[in-house]
Amino acid sequence: MALIVSSLVSFLQIYWILLIVRILLSWFQTAEWAGQIISFLSPVTDPYLNIFRSIIPPLGGIDISAILALILLQFVQSSLTSFAAASMASGFYS
């Protein structure tokens, strides 16, 4: 069980980094190098971001949904980490 939770937390950390890179590069869409990276990251990150974009539309050109997506992902990651730590402390994984 510990291996599963640890692997999931690691996956979420990597995915969080990919989201940050995707969001930052969206500011440089006109640069050719950024467009190539975005086209690589979009199939991985956009399905998750589109969930939040359908709930919160861009406000004045600012995509607030990306912030909400990052906050929720960080919350899930922190919750899993806390669950794993509490379970290990109580001897659940032994």
Stockholm file with secondary structure:
# STOCKHOLM 1.0

chainA/1-94         MALIVSSLVSFLQIYWILLIVRILLSWFQTAEWAGQIISFLSPVTDPYLNIFRSIIPPLGGIDISAILALILLQFVQSSLTSFAAASMASGFYS
#=GR chainA/1-94 SS CHHHHHHHHHHHHHHHHHHHHHHHHGGGTTSHHHHHHHHHHHHHHHHHHHHHHHHSCCBTTBCHHHHHHHHHHHHHHHHHHHHHHHHHHTTTTC
#=GC SS_cons        CHHHHHHHHHHHHHHHHHHHHHHHHGGGTTSHHHHHHHHHHHHHHHHHHHHHHHHSCCBTTBCHHHHHHHHHHHHHHHHHHHHHHHHHHTTTTC
//
